[in-house]
Amino acid sequence: MADNKDKKQNNGARLQTWLYIILFIGLGYILLKPDESQTSEIPTYTDFKEYVNKGYVDELVIYSNMSSMDVYIKPDSARYVFDNVLMATAKVRPMVTVGVGSLENLQEFIDQAEQSGTFTGKVEYRKRSHTLTDILISVFPFVLIIFFWILMTRRMGGGPGGGGGVFSVGKSKARVYEKGQSDRVTFKDVAGQAEAKTEVEEIVEFLKNPKKYTDLGGKIPKGALLVGPPGTGKTLLAKAVAGEADVPFFSLSGSDFVEMFVGVGASRVRDLFRQAKEKSPCIIFIDEIDAVGRARGKNPAMGGNDERENTLNQLLTEMDGFGTNSGVIILAATNRVDILDKALLRAGRFDRQIHLDLPDLNERKEVFGVHLRNIKLSKDVDVDLLARQTPGFSGADIANVCNEAALIAARHNKKKVEKDDFLSAVDRIVGGLEKKTKVLTADEKRTIALHEAGHATLSWFLEYANPLIKVTIVPRGRALGAAWYLPEERQITTKEQMLDEMCATLGGRAAEELFTGHISTGAMNDLERVTKQAYGMIAYAGMSDKLANLCYYSSTDEYAFQKPYSDKTAQVIDEEVKALIAQQYERGKKILLEHEEGHHQLAQLLIEREVIMADDVEKIFGKRPWASRSEEILEDNKETSDKTPVTENRDKVEP
């Protein structure tokens, strides 16, 4: 269906191109063709009198209403009149047309010629009618110019056969999906997000059967705002709503309203709702609405006339103003709901917010099921294992994993996509491309091995640290090494859990200082993560003895000119952060010293094999003393291949 439309559009574009070429050629011919009255040898009235006096003329046909006459030349005298040899020797009667100034003077000259004997031919008077050819020749240039002007005007105005131009700058750029299209998206194409689908099903039911609600006096929400992180399927869910309801669907981005001309955004909003009212019931979907719906008065650019605010004001009026938009439902998507204007979020405009979170384990299984439909899978592919090894992945990330796995399998000339291809795809997406050409010295390799072994050792002996999956010193991307974990999917995190994670993250730097006698830039990424986490615990989560139960985070003061605390409090926050990090650093060093021999064995194994798994760590340290829900997942994954990284702790170096 779409291919046929594209072909028709391409054919129309080609036809339009050829039409423009023909028009330009015609105009060029009209404007540049020479004037035949000046360049060709047309006889004058004086020449005519000379022809008559010399006896060359055989017959005269005089047109009284045209002030002209056709002068027929005797065949044997044609060579004296015409320079053209072919014309002079033609079998047809040679003839020239001569203009007549005065019929009375002409008749007097003819009478004298007849009396003198120089003209003995026939004289005939006629009235000539305008032929179709004459009419076309005289009218065609004007018709051509008018037709060309109409085409250019329609093209500039965004009419048929042309795109938008200066006359269409105020028109809506929304793409319309008409009902009944065969390629429509339905809820079957949206995996996971069961709660979100339940909420939007009410909108679908209203569009299919509005009488069910109106008979009871109820009203469907005028708008619904889809909120969630990038890649969670907000746009896909909106398309599925339109596909299930089978109604016209207007899709555009918030940035489509923004233009350099003043007043264009508001004009496009008006035009969008005008079109929607004509096709109601329908759905308007505005993706990334934060581009136009940002809270007013918080723009750092101090402009006197903010075009974005004018557009937002018009949008607010169209959604819930004096006019009614019966049958028009507005869906919008954003991942920055905290910066939207409060007037946009009030009841009567966006009545409800539908949250789309990152998929959990069961939802990731469903998402994999959708994206694996068109992939030729090997029998060893376990969807449950793939879902477990992709915590924190969005729907878009999972789609990327499936596509990358198919590319890897094709690169190795495989007939089907195998389990190892998917695991390598996770490596590639999360860890980056493997740097096979990067050469490390023996000292560098030993330092990296000690660093990564430090992470692995602490994560093994800390109760709330994430279970280890794999440790590698193979460079990937900008990372010289990585420790991969399988984190538990928690809804809330306790202080003890955060402290254990912080201590495990500092294990690499602690191992370097203890066992090499110096520190390096390899822990830069670790220190960045720990510092941010510590400031979050102290300033936002209130996890401090001196600043207990205090939160200095505000989601509304986006452009605040001052901090929500004094300089003295800032000094206290800094001191608490330093003390917290130092405490966990010393704690990590103490654990490493307690298990120094096992740590060295682990580092040596890394140098020899470059990649070690959780069962290798278990052989050195024994079974992990802390049992958790993630431990059960590790038991299920014991038999996996060497390529089973899931979530990494990457150690970057300074560029």
N, C-alpha and C positions, 0 to 999 in steps of 0.2 A: 504493500500500500504506500509506504513512504517512498519506495524506489520509484513508483510510477509518478508520484508528485514531484520528486526531484527531476525526473526525466522531462516532465512537462515544463517545469521551471527553466531547465536548461534549454529546451527547444524554444521557449518563449524568449529567452535572453538572446539566443542566436538570431531568431527572426527580427528582434528589435535592433540588433547590431547591423544586420544587412539593410534594414529599412533606413537607419540613420546614414549608412554609406550611400544608398541611392539618393536620399534627400540632399546630402551634401554635393553629390555629383550633379544633380539637377540644378541646384542653386548656383553651383560654379559655372555650369554651362550657360545659364541665363545671364549671370553677371559678367562673364568673361567673353562670351561669343562676340565676334566682330559685327559691326553695323554694316549690313549688306548694301544699304543705300549709299555708303561712302566708298566701299572697297570694290564692289562689283561694277562692271561696265553696263549700266542701264541707260538706254537712249533717252535723250531729252527731247523737248518739243522742237528745238532747233534741228536736232538730228533727224527727227521725223519729217520736217519740211524738206530737208536735203534728200532723204530717201524718196519722197514723192517727186521732187523735181528731177531726180535722176531716173525715175521710172522703175524703182525697185519694188513698190508697193502693189500688192495684188488685191487686197480686200481690207476694209476697215469695219470693226465692230465697236460702236461707241456706246458707253454706259453713261446715260445721262445722270443717274442718281449717284454715280461714283466719281464723276469728273475724271474718267480715264477711258482709254480705248485700247483694243487689241489690234495691233498692226501686223497683218500677214504678209510675209515677204515672198516674192516669186522664187521658186526653187533655183532657177539659174542665176539669181542675183544674191543668194544667201551668202556666198563666199565674200561678197563685198561688205556685208553687214556684220557677220559674226567672225570673231577671231578663233573660236573653237572649231576645229576641223570636223569633229563628229557632228556638231550641231549644223555646220554648214552643209554636210553631205547626208543628213538624215532624210529618210524617205517621207516622214510626216511633214506637214506644212510648217515651215519655220515661222515663229511668231514672237513679237516683242510687245510689252505693255508700256504705254506712254501716258503720262499725266496730261490732263487738259485743263487749261486755265479758264478759257471762255468758249462756250459752245458756239456763240455767234461768230467769233473770229475764226473758229475752226471751220464752220460751214462756209464762210466767205472764202477761206483758203482753198477748200475742196472745190468750190465752184470755179475758181480761177484755174486750178490745175486741170479740171475737166475741159474747160474751154481751150486751154493751151495744148491739150493732148498728152500731158505727162502722167495723168492718172485716168485710167479707163476701167478701174475695178468697181466692185460693188460696195455700197455704203449701207450699213444696217445699224439702227438704233435699238438698244435693249435696256432693260432694268435688271441689274444683277442682285440676287438674294444672297445673304450671308450663309455660307456653307458651314457644316459642323466642324470641319477642319479649321476654318477661320476663327470660329468661336473658341475652340479648344486652345488654339495658339495664343489668342489674346487673353483668355481667362486663366490658363494653366499656371502661369507664374504666380498669380495672386493666390490661387488655391493652394499651391505648393508651400508658399510662405505661411499662410494661415494654418495649414495642417501641421507644419513643423513647429510653429509657435504653440499650438494646442498640446502636442506631444511633450514638448519641453516643460510646459506649465504643469501638466499632469505628473510628469516625472519629479519635478521639484516639489509638488504637493503630495507625493506619496501615493498617487493613484495607481491604477492597474498598469503593470508593465514597468514600474519604476520603484525605486526605494525612496526612503525619506529624504527630504531636502530642507531648504529654508522655510518652505510653507508648511512642513509637517513637524517642525521642531516642538510644537506644543501638543502633538498627538501622543497617545499612549503607546509604549513599546511592548506591551504585554503580548505574549504568545498564547494563542487560543487553541485549546484542545477541544474539538467538538465531541458531542456525545455520539456513541455508536462506533468509535474507532476500534479497529481490531487489535491494535497494539497497546491498549490501555493497561494500566497497572492496577492490580487488585490486592486485597489483603493476603492472598496466597504468596505474593512476591515479597511480603514483609515478614521476616522471621523474628521471633522474640518480641519484645515490647508489648506483651499481652495486656498490661494495664492501660497503656496509651491507646491501643486499638479498641479496647472496651469503651474508652471515653469518646473517641471519634465515631464509633458506630452509631451513637445517638444522633450525630449530625447526618450520617448517611440515612438513617431511618426517617428523619424529618424530611429530607429531600425526596425520599421515595413516597412517603405517606404523611404529608403535613397535616391532613385533616384529623389524624389520630391525636395530635397535640392541641390543635386549635379548638377542637370541640370541647376540650376541658379547660380552655382559657389559658393554656400554657404557651410560652414563647421559647423558641429555640435560641440559644446564645448567638448573638450577632457575630462574634468573633472568638477564635481560639488561638492561643499563642503556644507554639511548640518550642520547648526550651530543652537544651541539652548540649553536651560536648560535641565537637566536630566529628562527623562520621557516624553518628548514631542513627541516621535514617530519617531525619526530620522532613526533608524534601520528598523522599520516597513515600513516607506515610501520607503526606498531603496529596500526592498523585494517586495513591491507593484510595483515598476518600473520594476523589473525583471519579475514579474508575468504578468503584462499587456503586456510587450513586448514579453513574451514567448521565452526568450533566456537563454543560460547558465549563471549562476550567481555564481561568486566566492566570498565567504564570509570569512573574517578572521579579527582578531583584530590586532591593531598596535603592541601589545606586542608579537605576534606570530613571529615577525621578530627578536626579541631580544633573544640572546643565549649567553652562557658563552664562546663559542669558537669564536676566532677571524675570521672574514670573513664569518660567517654563515648567518648573516642577509642579506648581499649583495647577497649571493648565493641564498637565498630563494626568494628575489625579482626577480632575473633573472629567476628562475624556474617558479615563478607565472606568469610572463608575457609571458614566452614561452608557457605555457599551455593555456593561454588566447588567444594567437595568433592562436593556432591550432583550437580553437573552436569559433573564431570570426564569426559573431558579438556577443559580450558578454559584461557582466558588471562585473567589479571588485569592491567590496565594502570593504573598510577598516574602521572598527569601531575603535573609540578612536585613531585617527591617531596622536594625540599629543604625544603618547608614543614613536613614532619614528620621528615625524616631528617637534620637538622642535627647536627653532632657534639656529643655530650653534654659538659657541663661548660664550654661556651663561650658560654652564654647570658648576656648582660650583665645581665639581670634576676635578681637574687639571690633566687630563691624557694625555699622549703623543699620544696615539692611541685610539680614542674614537670609539668604535664599533657602537654606535648609529649614529654618524655622517657619518661613512662609509655606513651604511645602507641607510641613508637619501640621500647621494650623488648618490647611485645606483638608488634609487627611482626617483630622479629628472632626471637622465639620461634616464631611461626607459619611463617616462611620456612624455618627450620632449627632445630628444637628436638626434643623427645622424640616429638612427633607427626609423622606422615609426610603429605606432600601429593602423593601420587602422581597424576600427570596434571594437576597445576595448575602452570602456568608463569607467572611474574611478569615483566612488562615494565614498565619505568619510564623516565621522561624527565626530564631536567634540563639546564639550561645553567650550573649552578654545582656541578659535581662536586667541586670542591676543598673545599667546606664540608661534605660528607656525612660521616657517621660511618664510621670504618674498619671497624667490625663489620658494617656494612651492605654494604660492598664486598668482603668476604672471599669466598673460594671456598666454595661451598655455599649462598650466598644469591644475590648477583649475581656469577655466575661470570665474566662477560665484559662488557666495555664496548664498545659499538658507536658509533664516532664518525661524526657527520654534519657535514661541513664545508660552507662556502659553495660553491655550484656553480662549477665552472670554465667555460671558454668552451663546450666541447662539451656539458656538462651543462645550461648555460643554454639552449642550443638545444632540448634535449629538454623542458625545463620550459616554454618558450614553446610548443612543439608541443602540450603537454597543455592549456594554458590558452587556446589559440587555436582549439580544436575547435569551440566554440559561437559564435564571433565571425565575422560576415560580413566577409571581408577583401577589400581591393582587390588588383589584380594587382601593384601597385608595392610591396607590403609584402615586405621582405627579412628573413627570420628571422635569417640570419647577421649582418646589420648590427645588428639589435636586440640580439642576444646580445653583440656586441662593444661596444656602447654602454652596457651595464649591468654593468660590472665591480663585484664586491663585493655584488651584489644577491642576496638570498636568494630562495627559492621564493615566499615570501609577498610579497616586494617585486615580483617579476615578475608575480604574479597581480594585484597592485594596478595595475601599469602597464597590463596588458591591459584591466582594468575601466575605468580612467581614460580610456584611449584611446577605448573605446566610448562613454563618456559625452560626451567632447569631440566625437566625430563626430555623436552625436545632438543635441548642443546646436547644431551648425551645419547640422542638417537634411540630413545625408548619408545615402545609402542603404547605403554600405559604409564600413568603417573603413580609412583611408588611412595611408600612411607618415608624413605630417606629423602626424597625430593621435597616433601612438605617440611621436614625438619631442617633441611638446608635452607628452605625459603624463610623459615623463622629466623635462622641465623643471619641470613642476608638482610632481612628487613630491620631487625632489632639491633644487630651488632654491626652491620655495615659490611662492605666488601672485604674479603680476605686479602691481605697484603702479602702475597707470596714472594714478592721481590724485595721486601724490606729486610735488610741484613742487620742483625744485632750482634754486638761483641759479646764475649763470654761473660764479662762483668755485668753488662746490661741485662743479659738473659738471666743471670743469677739474681740480680736485684729484683727483676720483675717476678721471678719465681717465688722469692721470699715474700714479696708484697702480696701476691695472690694467695699463697699458702696461709698468710696471716688472716686474710678474709675468711678462708675456708675453715681454719682452726677455730676462730671465735664464733662463727655461725654454727659450728657443730656443738659447742659447749654452752652457748647462751640459750636460755629457755624460750624466749620469745623471738629469737632471730629466725628469719625465713629459712626453710630447709634448703640445703645445697643440692644442686642438680649437676653442675659441671664447672670445672675450672680449666681455663686455657691461658696459655701465654702466646698464642698465635695472634699476631696483629690483625685487627679488623678496624677499618675506618681510621679514626684518629686514636683509637685505643690500642695500647701495647699489650694489654691482657684484660681478662674479664672473668668474673665469678658470677655464675648464673644460678638463680634461685627460683623457687616456686612459692610465691607469697600466698598467705591465706587471704581470702576475700572477706575483709572485715567491714562492718557497718560503722563501728566506732573503734577507736584505738586508745588504749590506756597509756598512762605515763610510763609504766614498766616496759610495755612493748616498744615504745618509742626510744627509751634509753638503751634497750638491748640492740635495736637496729642501729642506733648511733654508735654504740661501742663496736659492733661488727664492721661498720663502715670505716672506722678509724683503725681497724686491725692492720691494714696495709702499711700505713705510715708508722705504726708502732713496731711492726716487724722490721722495717727498714732501719729504724733507729737502734733497735736492740741487737740485731744480728749483722749489720754492716757497719755500724758506727757513724753513719751519716744519713741524711734525708735527701730526697730528690723531688723533682717536679711531677713525678708520676702520680702523686696523691692529690693533684689539684682538683680533679672532679669530686673526689671524696670529701675534701675540705669544704668545697662549695655547697654540697648537699647537706653536710652536717651543720654548717653555719646557718643556712636557711631554716633547717629544722629546729635548731636551738632558738632562733629568734621567734619562730612561730610558737614554740612551746611557752616562751616567757611572755612575749608581748600580746599574743592573741589567745592562747589557750589557758592562761593564768596558772601555769604549772611551775610556780616559783614560790619559795618561802617568803621572800621580801615583797613580792608583788602578787600575792595569792588572790585568785578569783577576780582578776582585772583583765579586761580585753580592750586594747587600744585600736582595734580594727573597725573601720566604718566602710560599708559598701556604697554609701551615697556620696561621700565627700571625695569625688573623683579629682577635683582640681582645688583641693584645700591649699591655702597659702601658708598654713602652719601645722605643726604636728599636734596631735590631740593630747600631748603630755609635755611637761616642762623639761628644761635641760637637766635638772637634777634627776628626774625620773629616767631620762635617756641614759644618764651615766649609770644609774642602778641597773637598767636593762643590759647595758654593755658588760657590767661586772658579773651579772648573773649568767649571761651567755658564756663568758670566758670561764667562769667557775664550773659550769655544767659540762662544757667540752673537755676541760682539763681533767675533771673527775672521771669521765668515761674513757679518756685516753689512758690514764693511769690504770684504770680497771682492766683495759684491754692488754696492757703490757704485763700486768700481773698474771693474767690467764695464759698468755703466751709463754711466760717463764715457767709456769707450772707444767706446760706440755711442750717444752723446748725440743725434746728428742723427736716426738712425733711430727712437730712442725718441720724440722730439718728433713725427715724422711719424705714428707709430703712435697717439700720444695725440690728435693733431688729427683723424685719421681716426675715432677713437672718438667724439669730440665731434660730428662731422658725421653719422655713421651709427649710433652707439650700439651696434651689434653688428658685429664683424669676425670673420672665420674664419681658419683656419691659412694658407690660400693668400694672404690679404691680407698676413699677416706675412712670408710667403716673398717676396712682391713687393718688400718694403721691405728685408729683411735678406739675401735670397738663400736658397738651399737650406740647410737645417739641416746644420751640419758633422758632427753625430754621428749615425751610422746605428745603428739598433737594431731589434729585432723589432717594437716598437710603430710604428716608422716605416712598416713595410709596411702596417699597419692604417690609418695615416693616408692612404697612397696610395690604398687602396681606398675611402676615405670622401671623397675630394676633391670628388666630384660631388654630394654630398648638399646638401640645402637649408640655408637659414640657421638652421634650428632643429635643430641637432645637438649639443646639450650632453650630456656623459656624466657626468663626475665634476668637481666644482667645487672651487674655492678661494674660499670666500665671505668677504667682508670685512664684518663687522658693526660697528655703532656702538653706543655705550652707550645703553641705554633712557632 
